[in-house]
Amino acid sequence: MSPLKERVEDLALFGGPPAFPSQKHVGSPNIGDRRRLLQRMEDILDRRWLTNGGPYVQEFETRVAGLLGVKHCVAMCNATVGLEIAIRALGMTGEVILPSFTFVATAHALQWQRIRPVFCDVDPLTHLIDPAKIEALITPETTGILGVHLWGRPCDTQAIEAIARRRGLKVLYDAAHAFGCGRGARKVGGFGDAEAFSFHATKFVNTFEGGAITTNDDDLAARLRLMKNFGFVGYDDVGYIGTNGKMTEIAAAMGLTSLESLSQFVAVNRRNHRLYRESLAGLPGIRLLDFDDVADHNFQYVVLEVDGGKAALHRDELAQVLWSENIVARRYFFPGCHRMEPYRSLDPGAAERLPATTEVAARVLSLPTNTGVDPHDIEVIGRVVRMALSQGERIRRRLAETTPKTPIVVPHRKIEVDLA
Ligand SMILES: Cc1ncc(COP(=O)(O)O)c(C=O)c1O
């Protein structure tokens, strides 16, 4: 039984025992049928085919392409390298427009190739790139748009692709969060020129580390395959500059095992989302992002918005309460890429054109969910949040008096290397 949290004094922040004996994380991995995984691992060892486009990678690519209704799936070692390869294969150069409210890898994948990320504001309700703000950012240097299907909600692909057609731009989507999600009858995977998935351990489908680029473009797929394998066109010939973006057999074995449990993962995520919604209903200043309007959503994230003006605590104060209870809620994707290096030095004025990003980044808090979290955990987390918000004034006073035991603001350490 978790310790009851009825009074401010019961909070771990002020000396009570934490609600959980060990940490509850956002994105604790979804693990499918471990017997199937171990069988596949035995096969891999028996075959002595560990990487370089083995049978499990081929099967994984075929199954993913089939599930998403897209012609090609090119498996990669992770989504970041996948994005880098796709950006290069698409011929993007100069400047590319993307949201700042995303995981920093989206921007890094561009900057790594000396392409300038131009940050666009988001829609404050969906947290997605706002198509109405894109055109004003287009310059003669712009070669593409990199949309992010944040939290699994597809971007406004119609509006983005209409702009791209009109202005002759390439469109790539970061679909790291959106495996299995769709718009109407269409699944994410076939939008734009290409889409990049992450199969990192924290993602809906995981391969420990992994990713994939999906596309309906045959030539692009051929280039992607070449580029992720050093550019090799045969045993001894190289036709293009390449890198090593290959997925291993063991990663594909985990991916195939994950795919077999998709419906169970969604059912658990959906249940968790519903329980959180019920337990946090009616709290002033608290909004839980809803995905009921998204076709086949994976519900991989439970995203709270804490409106510091209306809720009894600010987002960071609530996070501090939760962390001390071993509830490791995350401020994804605070503070926005434009406020991280090298971008804040390269584009110091970016914040002025990103008011919605600033607002959203100050409100968002992701809560632990997925198959590592059960209904009792959610009840406990919900009770802590409710109690903390009902006692906001007292908590704030005591926080001001005491030195917090669990500061969530990690001191900034500037590394003096010019990588821009
Ligand atoms: C939106 C987004 N893009 C890209 C990535 C990078 O994926 P990977 O870890 O597979 O490189 C992540 C998360 O890891 C992400 O959340």
The ligand as an ORCA input file, in Angstrom:
! r2SCAN-3c Opt
* xyz 0 1
  C      10.026     13.991    -31.401
  C      11.273     13.138    -31.375
  N      12.084     13.149    -32.442
  C      13.199     12.409    -32.480
  C      13.556     11.598    -31.421
  C      14.836     10.842    -31.503
  O      14.610      9.474    -31.597
  P      15.805      8.454    -31.366
  O      16.028      8.389    -29.885
  O      15.280      7.151    -31.918
  O      16.991      8.934    -32.095
  C      12.715     11.543    -30.274
  C      12.959     10.729    -29.093
  O      13.836     10.028    -28.790
  C      11.555     12.348    -30.258
  O      10.748     12.366    -29.176
*
